[in-house]
Amino acid sequence: MATSQVVIKGTRRGPSITLGEGDWKAMLADMEERLQQAPSFFRDSQVHVNVGARDVTGDELRWLLSILNQRGVRLATLRTTSEATANEATALGIRLAPPDAVSDMPGVRVPTADVSEGLLVRRTLRSGQVVQHPGHIVVMGDINPGAEVIAGGDVIVWGRVRGKVHAGALGNSGAVVCALDLAPAQLRIGQLIAVSPDDRVGQEADAQRSPEMAFVLDGQIIAEPWEPR
């Protein structure tokens, strides 16, 4: 399978989208599909786009802005090392990301974080409450029916899950969901969706359930016993 030329990651500043050297039309179509897969995660967010040394025309930038606007996403900054692209972006009023003086030096590689710092939620989430974060999320409490947690990374719940959980919302199918009691109304990891197969939600038997970890294996979401340490 060919490697995607569109890379979406969570950062401390918010979602970051890197567009590679492939066909611009194909990459924007790929990006739009990725945005559609997690609409609630990206809606009303600010993204940072990196086009590298690619020369991007004004029309191509307008096309990019149009797709983002249609999805309720605002372009916060554009990172480029191309003077031509920078000039076109400036003419359109696009804010340029400040250059990194060290990383721009030939032969110098600077490690960067793929995922932002984790978010710790010290409370039970009730119906109607939504928590979103580009990195990992840890909930010290329950996720009640009607509540939702959306994470770019893993979701760890030190409690009961009865609402909706989406891990790997930026397209990471390697994310996991762990909980002391896992029976969500809906569970998503990356692009995959699963609904709790049992009907024990809200029953006293729930107290007898064991901790579980959900992850993707062979294109399916499965759950296995989890032994927190």
Backbone as CSV, one residue per row, in Angstrom:
resi,resn,N_x,N_y,N_z,CA_x,CA_y,CA_z,C_x,C_y,C_z
1,MET,0.851,-1.194,0.000,0.000,0.000,0.000,0.887,1.244,0.000
2,ALA,0.591,2.222,-0.860,1.406,3.428,-0.944,1.254,4.266,0.314
3,THR,2.354,4.908,0.697,2.329,5.763,1.871,1.613,7.062,1.546
4,SER,0.715,7.492,2.417,-0.025,8.722,2.186,0.911,9.918,2.229
5,GLN,0.668,10.871,1.321,1.448,12.103,1.289,0.867,13.153,2.229
6,VAL,-0.191,12.782,2.938,-0.812,13.684,3.908,-0.598,13.112,5.302
7,VAL,0.080,13.870,6.150,0.365,13.428,7.514,-0.311,14.381,8.489
8,ILE,-1.168,13.845,9.338,-1.871,14.653,10.337,-1.430,14.207,11.717
9,LYS,-0.990,15.160,12.523,-0.521,14.857,13.873,-1.107,15.857,14.859
10,GLY,-1.134,15.456,16.109,-1.516,16.371,17.170,-0.269,17.036,17.729
11,THR,-0.336,18.325,17.960,0.777,19.058,18.552,0.249,19.924,19.680
12,ARG,1.143,20.554,20.414,0.723,21.428,21.511,-0.099,22.608,21.009
13,ARG,0.134,23.005,19.773,-0.585,24.157,19.212,-1.908,23.765,18.571
14,GLY,-2.113,22.463,18.371,-3.312,21.996,17.698,-2.937,21.058,16.567
15,PRO,-3.913,20.587,15.784,-3.625,19.658,14.697,-2.663,20.249,13.668
16,SER,-1.742,19.423,13.200,-0.776,19.827,12.182,-0.950,18.934,10.960
17,ILE,-1.014,19.550,9.780,-1.176,18.813,8.527,0.034,19.068,7.644
18,THR,0.725,18.006,7.274,1.867,18.117,6.369,1.479,17.553,5.008
19,LEU,1.643,18.372,3.973,1.329,17.961,2.606,2.634,17.698,1.872
20,GLY,2.782,16.497,1.325,4.032,16.090,0.698,4.216,16.620,-0.713
21,GLU,4.988,15.874,-1.501,5.363,16.326,-2.840,4.495,15.723,-3.937
22,GLY,3.437,15.038,-3.574,2.591,14.398,-4.575,1.695,15.377,-5.312
23,ASP,0.780,14.819,-6.100,-0.172,15.631,-6.853,-1.046,16.439,-5.901
24,TRP,-1.120,17.748,-6.122,-1.829,18.646,-5.201,-3.307,18.287,-5.094
25,LYS,-3.937,18.015,-6.227,-5.358,17.670,-6.223,-5.603,16.402,-5.420
26,ALA,-4.762,15.391,-5.631,-4.928,14.121,-4.922,-4.704,14.292,-3.428
27,MET,-3.717,15.114,-3.074,-3.441,15.319,-1.649,-4.576,16.061,-0.956
28,LEU,-5.138,17.058,-1.627,-6.253,17.786,-1.015,-7.471,16.883,-0.868
29,ALA,-7.678,15.992,-1.832,-8.787,15.036,-1.725,-8.558,14.097,-0.547
30,ASP,-7.312,13.662,-0.366,-6.956,12.798,0.761,-7.162,13.539,2.075
31,MET,-6.714,14.792,2.115,-6.873,15.594,3.323,-8.348,15.784,3.665
32,GLU,-9.156,16.080,2.660,-10.585,16.293,2.900,-11.245,15.030,3.442
33,GLU,-10.847,13.879,2.897,-11.400,12.612,3.384,-11.027,12.385,4.847
34,ARG,-9.798,12.731,5.213,-9.353,12.568,6.596,-10.126,13.507,7.518
35,LEU,-10.415,14.711,7.052,-11.194,15.653,7.855,-12.622,15.151,8.049
36,GLN,-13.165,14.506,7.016,-14.526,13.980,7.091,-14.632,12.831,8.081
37,GLN,-13.548,12.113,8.289,-13.576,10.944,9.163,-13.707,11.321,10.633
38,ALA,-13.327,12.540,10.978,-13.431,12.985,12.376,-13.940,14.421,12.414
39,PRO,-15.171,14.648,11.932,-15.682,16.018,11.819,-15.767,16.756,13.140
40,SER,-16.184,16.073,14.202,-16.322,16.754,15.489,-14.973,17.126,16.080
41,PHE,-13.918,16.410,15.693,-12.586,16.721,16.209,-12.038,17.982,15.556
42,PHE,-12.245,18.122,14.247,-11.652,19.241,13.523,-12.535,20.481,13.489
43,ARG,-13.844,20.319,13.644,-14.744,21.461,13.519,-14.388,22.557,14.522
44,ASP,-14.300,23.790,14.024,-13.976,24.974,14.834,-12.549,24.939,15.381
45,SER,-11.705,24.109,14.791,-10.316,24.044,15.247,-9.426,24.904,14.357
46,GLN,-8.201,25.124,14.815,-7.196,25.845,14.051,-6.071,24.872,13.711
47,VAL,-5.781,24.722,12.436,-4.750,23.776,12.024,-3.534,24.520,11.484
48,HIS,-2.411,23.847,11.558,-1.155,24.383,11.040,-0.731,23.490,9.882
49,VAL,-0.546,24.087,8.709,-0.233,23.324,7.505,1.218,23.550,7.098
50,ASN,1.901,22.464,6.778,3.297,22.514,6.348,3.390,21.992,4.916
51,VAL,3.858,22.839,3.991,4.007,22.419,2.594,5.477,22.282,2.205
52,GLY,6.376,22.453,3.160,7.799,22.267,2.904,8.343,23.217,1.851
53,ALA,9.159,22.677,0.940,9.811,23.498,-0.088,8.980,23.598,-1.362
54,ARG,7.798,23.054,-1.332,6.944,23.033,-2.523,6.521,24.446,-2.928
55,ASP,6.535,24.726,-4.236,6.013,25.990,-4.750,4.507,25.837,-4.950
56,VAL,3.740,26.572,-4.155,2.279,26.492,-4.208,1.740,27.804,-4.757
57,THR,0.887,27.729,-5.758,0.341,28.934,-6.373,-0.784,29.521,-5.524
58,GLY,-1.165,30.734,-5.864,-2.260,31.375,-5.157,-3.557,30.602,-5.303
59,ASP,-3.832,30.098,-6.514,-5.050,29.320,-6.739,-5.049,28.042,-5.910
60,GLU,-3.886,27.404,-5.780,-3.797,26.178,-4.987,-4.017,26.467,-3.505
61,LEU,-3.525,27.600,-3.045,-3.751,27.983,-1.649,-5.222,28.300,-1.409
62,ARG,-5.862,28.957,-2.371,-7.302,29.242,-2.239,-8.100,27.941,-2.172
63,TRP,-7.688,26.970,-2.942,-8.328,25.651,-2.942,-8.192,25.011,-1.564
64,LEU,-7.000,25.091,-0.995,-6.760,24.570,0.352,-7.653,25.268,1.371
65,LEU,-7.701,26.595,1.307,-8.525,27.362,2.243,-10.000,27.011,2.096
66,SER,-10.450,26.816,0.859,-11.855,26.500,0.614,-12.252,25.184,1.270
67,ILE,-11.391,24.172,1.142,-11.692,22.870,1.745,-11.730,22.980,3.262
68,LEU,-10.764,23.681,3.830,-10.739,23.844,5.284,-11.978,24.591,5.769
69,ASN,-12.341,25.667,5.064,-13.510,26.458,5.467,-14.796,25.643,5.397
70,GLN,-14.914,24.799,4.379,-16.110,23.965,4.243,-16.254,22.990,5.403
71,ARG,-15.139,22.621,6.010,-15.148,21.686,7.142,-15.132,22.409,8.477
72,GLY,-15.286,23.727,8.455,-15.305,24.488,9.701,-13.953,24.582,10.363
73,VAL,-12.880,24.493,9.554,-11.518,24.523,10.081,-10.827,25.804,9.628
74,ARG,-10.084,26.431,10.539,-9.370,27.659,10.195,-7.881,27.379,10.070
75,LEU,-7.272,27.941,9.035,-5.829,27.804,8.853,-5.129,28.810,9.754
76,ALA,-4.451,28.318,10.780,-3.764,29.205,11.724,-2.457,29.712,11.138
77,THR,-1.627,28.795,10.647,-0.350,29.187,10.040,-0.009,28.253,8.887
78,LEU,0.818,28.760,7.999,1.355,27.963,6.899,2.875,27.958,7.024
79,ARG,3.446,26.780,7.040,4.906,26.669,7.106,5.440,26.318,5.722
80,THR,6.404,27.090,5.250,6.996,26.858,3.941,8.431,27.361,3.925
81,THR,9.259,26.706,3.123,10.625,27.186,2.907,10.776,27.729,1.493
82,SER,9.651,27.821,0.771,9.651,28.358,-0.588,9.308,29.843,-0.554
83,GLU,10.170,30.663,-1.133,9.914,32.104,-1.165,8.685,32.413,-2.002
84,ALA,8.512,31.680,-3.112,7.353,31.905,-3.976,6.054,31.602,-3.235
85,THR,6.032,30.489,-2.500,4.839,30.129,-1.726,4.578,31.151,-0.633
86,ALA,5.631,31.595,0.022,5.488,32.588,1.088,4.887,33.879,0.546
87,ASN,5.318,34.290,-0.634,4.789,35.520,-1.230,3.312,35.367,-1.576
88,GLU,2.946,34.216,-2.129,1.539,33.973,-2.473,0.675,33.942,-1.213
89,ALA,1.179,33.310,-0.168,0.426,33.221,1.085,0.242,34.598,1.707
90,THR,1.295,35.389,1.705,1.219,36.738,2.271,0.193,37.582,1.525
91,ALA,0.157,37.433,0.208,-0.799,38.187,-0.601,-2.235,37.818,-0.270
92,LEU,-2.438,36.583,0.187,-3.784,36.125,0.547,-4.104,36.370,2.019
93,GLY,-3.171,36.953,2.742,-3.405,37.223,4.159,-3.214,36.020,5.051
94,ILE,-2.509,35.010,4.556,-2.244,33.810,5.353,-1.036,34.053,6.246
95,ARG,-1.168,33.731,7.495,-0.068,33.912,8.434,0.974,32.815,8.240
96,LEU,2.235,33.217,8.131,3.320,32.259,7.963,3.875,31.845,9.313
97,ALA,4.184,30.557,9.440,4.810,30.072,10.666,6.239,30.589,10.711
98,PRO,6.708,31.029,11.873,8.084,31.528,11.965,9.076,30.427,11.652
99,PRO,10.148,30.747,10.941,11.149,29.725,10.617,11.885,29.262,11.854
100,ASP,12.286,28.011,11.827,13.088,27.452,12.912,14.545,27.573,12.503
101,ALA,15.261,28.460,13.158,16.629,28.758,12.747,17.530,27.535,12.822
102,VAL,17.279,26.640,13.787,18.137,25.471,13.935,17.787,24.399,12.924
103,SER,16.477,24.097,12.805,16.078,23.014,11.910,16.322,23.366,10.458
104,ASP,16.431,24.683,10.136,16.682,25.077,8.761,18.154,24.963,8.383
105,MET,19.026,24.710,9.345,20.450,24.585,9.059,20.734,23.249,8.392
106,PRO,21.509,23.234,7.301,21.821,21.975,6.612,22.499,20.982,7.544
107,GLY,22.042,19.735,7.473,22.690,18.687,8.244,22.286,18.618,9.687
108,VAL,21.387,19.490,10.137,20.971,19.492,11.536,19.555,18.959,11.631
109,ARG,19.352,17.934,12.448,18.029,17.353,12.641,17.592,17.598,14.071
110,VAL,16.383,18.108,14.202,15.844,18.416,15.520,14.657,17.514,15.787
111,PRO,14.664,16.729,16.860,13.527,15.859,17.154,12.302,16.680,17.503
112,THR,11.150,16.249,17.033,9.901,16.938,17.335,8.915,15.948,17.908
113,ALA,7.998,16.431,18.725,6.998,15.558,19.338,5.889,15.276,18.345
114,ASP,5.495,14.000,18.223,4.408,13.638,17.324,3.054,13.972,17.931
115,VAL,2.959,13.864,19.223,1.678,14.068,19.896,1.863,15.039,21.042
116,SER,0.870,15.886,21.256,0.971,16.855,22.333,0.929,16.155,23.683
117,GLU,1.186,16.909,24.727,1.127,16.356,26.069,-0.281,15.840,26.360
118,GLY,-0.353,14.829,27.215,-1.647,14.241,27.535,-2.530,15.175,28.348
119,LEU,-3.829,14.933,28.275,-4.809,15.711,29.031,-5.387,14.836,30.135
120,LEU,-5.343,15.318,31.356,-5.905,14.594,32.502,-7.224,15.234,32.900
121,VAL,-8.287,14.439,32.885,-9.622,14.917,33.259,-9.985,14.282,34.594
122,ARG,-10.062,15.080,35.643,-10.324,14.564,36.990,-11.801,14.709,37.362
123,ARG,-12.666,14.121,36.590,-14.094,14.192,36.919,-14.854,13.202,36.045
124,THR,-16.078,12.931,36.435,-16.969,12.109,35.620,-17.600,12.985,34.549
125,LEU,-17.656,12.479,33.333,-18.261,13.214,32.228,-19.719,12.802,32.088
126,ARG,-20.590,13.793,32.110,-22.024,13.527,32.074,-22.595,13.795,30.684
127,SER,-23.847,13.418,30.493,-24.502,13.544,29.197,-24.377,14.963,28.645
128,GLY,-23.978,15.062,27.388,-23.840,16.355,26.737,-22.442,16.939,26.803
129,GLN,-21.592,16.392,27.662,-20.229,16.905,27.789,-19.315,16.223,26.774
130,VAL,-18.456,17.020,26.144,-17.516,16.513,25.140,-16.116,17.001,25.487
131,VAL,-15.156,16.088,25.484,-13.752,16.432,25.721,-12.955,16.045,24.483
132,GLN,-12.203,17.012,23.931,-11.380,16.761,22.758,-9.942,17.192,23.044
133,HIS,-8.986,16.432,22.515,-7.578,16.774,22.712,-6.759,16.086,21.627
134,PRO,-5.752,16.772,21.048,-4.961,16.156,19.974,-4.028,15.049,20.438
135,GLY,-3.778,14.961,21.750,-2.904,13.919,22.276,-3.681,12.844,22.999
136,HIS,-3.064,12.251,24.013,-3.724,11.219,24.815,-4.651,11.867,25.849
137,ILE,-5.695,11.147,26.248,-6.623,11.622,27.276,-6.745,10.562,28.361
138,VAL,-6.612,10.997,29.609,-6.823,10.126,30.760,-7.995,10.687,31.556
139,VAL,-9.002,9.863,31.791,-10.181,10.290,32.547,-10.192,9.571,33.889
140,MET,-10.126,10.346,34.969,-10.217,9.790,36.321,-11.667,9.893,36.764
141,GLY,-12.494,9.027,36.220,-13.925,9.066,36.481,-14.636,8.275,35.401
142,ASP,-15.947,8.403,35.342,-16.746,7.671,34.363,-17.031,8.523,33.134
143,ILE,-17.358,7.851,32.042,-17.894,8.510,30.853,-19.329,8.026,30.721
144,ASN,-20.259,8.840,31.158,-21.660,8.441,31.214,-22.309,8.436,29.830
145,PRO,-23.464,7.776,29.684,-24.190,7.810,28.419,-24.450,9.253,27.988
146,GLY,-24.222,9.546,26.717,-24.422,10.896,26.206,-23.180,11.757,26.252
147,ALA,-22.133,11.306,26.951,-20.862,12.030,26.982,-19.954,11.480,25.888
148,GLU,-18.948,12.263,25.504,-18.073,11.840,24.410,-16.649,12.304,24.660
149,VAL,-15.699,11.431,24.338,-14.272,11.741,24.447,-13.627,11.476,23.092
150,ILE,-12.902,12.469,22.575,-12.244,12.356,21.272,-10.779,12.705,21.454
151,ALA,-9.899,11.763,21.144,-8.464,11.964,21.346,-7.688,11.641,20.081
152,GLY,-6.630,12.413,19.857,-5.747,12.088,18.748,-4.907,10.866,19.056
153,GLY,-4.712,10.584,20.348,-3.933,9.434,20.785,-4.787,8.415,21.506
154,ASP,-4.255,7.866,22.607,-4.966,6.853,23.382,-5.979,7.485,24.336
155,VAL,-6.917,6.665,24.796,-7.873,7.076,25.830,-7.796,6.059,26.965
156,ILE,-7.474,6.537,28.155,-7.400,5.692,29.340,-8.449,6.182,30.330
157,VAL,-9.322,5.293,30.760,-10.411,5.682,31.660,-10.317,4.881,32.950
158,TRP,-10.085,5.593,34.044,-10.052,4.951,35.357,-11.468,4.988,35.918
159,GLY,-12.344,4.245,35.227,-13.749,4.245,35.597,-14.555,3.484,34.559
160,ARG,-15.838,3.805,34.472,-16.765,3.104,33.585,-17.002,3.921,32.320
161,VAL,-17.089,3.234,31.188,-17.361,3.891,29.910,-18.726,3.451,29.406
162,ARG,-19.639,4.418,29.295,-20.973,4.147,28.779,-21.325,5.092,27.630
163,GLY,-20.516,6.106,27.418,-20.758,7.053,26.336,-19.973,6.687,25.089
164,LYS,-19.567,7.702,24.326,-18.833,7.485,23.084,-17.356,7.816,23.287
165,VAL,-16.498,6.999,22.693,-15.055,7.221,22.773,-14.455,7.067,21.380
166,HIS,-13.625,8.035,21.002,-12.914,7.963,19.719,-11.435,8.192,19.992
167,ALA,-10.636,7.143,19.884,-9.183,7.244,20.020,-8.555,7.248,18.631
168,GLY,-7.372,7.858,18.518,-6.723,7.926,17.208,-7.531,8.711,16.206
169,ALA,-8.169,9.793,16.670,-9.085,10.553,15.811,-8.387,11.220,14.637
170,LEU,-7.066,11.347,14.699,-6.323,11.940,13.590,-5.918,10.888,12.562
171,GLY,-6.474,9.682,12.697,-6.189,8.622,11.746,-5.228,7.566,12.245
172,ASN,-4.936,7.570,13.551,-3.989,6.617,14.129,-4.701,5.334,14.544
173,SER,-4.604,4.297,13.723,-5.267,3.030,14.043,-4.496,2.229,15.084
174,GLY,-3.335,2.731,15.495,-2.561,2.063,16.530,-2.916,2.519,17.929
175,ALA,-3.873,3.429,18.045,-4.294,3.916,19.360,-5.065,2.831,20.105
176,VAL,-5.157,2.974,21.421,-5.887,2.007,22.241,-6.850,2.737,23.166
177,VAL,-7.848,1.999,23.635,-8.792,2.499,24.642,-8.786,1.517,25.797
178,CYS,-8.469,1.993,26.989,-8.436,1.146,28.180,-9.411,1.694,29.216
179,ALA,-10.110,0.814,29.896,-11.051,1.242,30.926,-11.237,0.139,31.951
180,LEU,-11.593,0.544,33.169,-11.880,-0.442,34.203,-13.170,-1.181,33.900
181,ASP,-14.062,-0.520,33.158,-15.346,-1.123,32.770,-15.706,-0.558,31.404
182,LEU,-15.533,-1.348,30.365,-15.658,-0.858,28.995,-16.912,-1.396,28.319
183,ALA,-17.954,-0.560,28.231,-19.183,-0.917,27.519,-19.744,0.350,26.877
184,PRO,-18.999,0.925,25.927,-19.396,2.203,25.331,-20.597,2.083,24.405
185,ALA,-21.321,3.189,24.270,-22.397,3.230,23.284,-21.802,3.129,21.886
186,GLN,-20.623,3.746,21.716,-19.911,3.661,20.441,-18.423,3.799,20.713
187,LEU,-17.635,2.969,20.050,-16.184,3.005,20.209,-15.548,3.135,18.837
188,ARG,-14.683,4.153,18.696,-13.981,4.354,17.429,-12.482,4.384,17.683
189,ILE,-11.741,3.725,16.815,-10.285,3.804,16.827,-9.850,4.068,15.395
190,GLY,-9.226,5.207,15.173,-8.886,5.582,13.805,-10.142,5.721,12.977
191,GLN,-10.233,4.951,11.900,-11.390,5.012,11.014,-12.436,3.940,11.316
192,LEU,-12.146,3.058,12.247,-13.047,1.943,12.534,-14.045,2.294,13.635
193,ILE,-15.239,1.727,13.531,-16.306,1.984,14.500,-16.848,0.655,15.010
194,ALA,-17.089,0.594,16.314,-17.705,-0.590,16.918,-18.742,-0.133,17.927
195,VAL,-19.784,-0.920,18.077,-20.825,-0.653,19.069,-20.774,-1.769,20.094
196,SER,-20.950,-1.435,21.369,-20.876,-2.433,22.430,-21.819,-3.585,22.131
197,PRO,-21.314,-4.813,22.075,-22.144,-5.956,21.697,-23.089,-6.431,22.779
198,ASP,-22.869,-6.011,24.040,-23.737,-6.519,25.095,-24.784,-5.486,25.484
199,ASP,-25.753,-5.937,26.260,-26.847,-5.059,26.672,-26.844,-4.864,28.177
200,ARG,-25.649,-4.875,28.751,-25.567,-4.782,30.202,-25.392,-3.360,30.705
201,VAL,-25.436,-2.394,29.787,-25.242,-1.016,30.204,-26.302,-0.626,31.222
202,GLY,-25.865,-0.108,32.348,-26.788,0.352,33.372,-27.245,-0.718,34.322
203,GLN,-26.833,-1.989,34.123,-27.269,-3.060,34.989,-26.283,-3.270,36.123
204,GLU,-26.735,-3.875,37.196,-25.876,-4.111,38.350,-24.723,-5.046,38.005
205,ALA,-24.931,-5.907,36.997,-23.874,-6.845,36.618,-22.628,-6.134,36.134
206,ASP,-22.774,-4.848,35.781,-21.619,-4.094,35.316,-20.518,-4.078,36.355
207,ALA,-20.893,-4.097,37.629,-19.905,-4.019,38.703,-18.996,-5.235,38.714
208,GLN,-19.426,-6.330,38.071,-18.635,-7.548,38.047,-17.650,-7.580,36.876
209,ARG,-17.693,-6.610,36.010,-16.887,-6.642,34.805,-15.425,-6.339,35.100
210,SER,-14.543,-6.836,34.239,-13.106,-6.680,34.423,-12.566,-5.588,33.506
211,PRO,-11.425,-5.005,33.858,-10.798,-3.998,32.996,-10.488,-4.580,31.620
212,GLU,-10.667,-3.763,30.583,-10.411,-4.217,29.220,-9.632,-3.170,28.436
213,MET,-8.935,-3.647,27.408,-8.235,-2.767,26.480,-8.711,-3.079,25.069
214,ALA,-9.150,-2.044,24.354,-9.606,-2.211,22.977,-8.540,-1.689,22.022
215,PHE,-8.341,-2.421,20.939,-7.344,-2.024,19.946,-7.728,-2.634,18.604
216,VAL,-7.011,-2.243,17.567,-7.305,-2.727,16.217,-6.394,-3.895,15.877
217,LEU,-7.003,-4.977,15.402,-6.257,-6.154,14.971,-6.920,-6.713,13.719
218,ASP,-6.145,-6.829,12.658,-6.656,-7.370,11.389,-7.900,-6.626,10.909
219,GLY,-7.876,-5.308,11.040,-8.969,-4.493,10.528,-10.226,-4.490,11.368
220,GLN,-10.146,-5.007,12.609,-11.308,-5.018,13.495,-10.921,-4.508,14.876
221,ILE,-11.893,-3.934,15.562,-11.672,-3.514,16.944,-11.992,-4.688,17.857
222,ILE,-11.028,-5.084,18.656,-11.247,-6.173,19.604,-10.894,-5.690,21.002
223,ALA,-11.407,-6.377,22.007,-11.132,-6.030,23.405,-10.587,-7.253,24.124
224,GLU,-9.564,-7.020,24.927,-8.958,-8.087,25.713,-8.801,-7.621,27.154
225,PRO,-8.646,-8.555,28.091,-8.440,-8.165,29.492,-7.238,-7.229,29.631
226,TRP,-7.401,-6.239,30.474,-6.355,-5.237,30.715,-5.952,-5.308,32.176
227,GLU,-4.664,-5.380,32.408,-4.149,-5.440,33.771,-3.347,-4.178,34.057
228,PRO,-4.015,-3.133,34.576,-3.316,-1.882,34.867,-2.211,-2.110,35.892
229,ARG,-1.068,-1.477,35.655,0.045,-1.571,36.603,0.472,-0.178,37.013
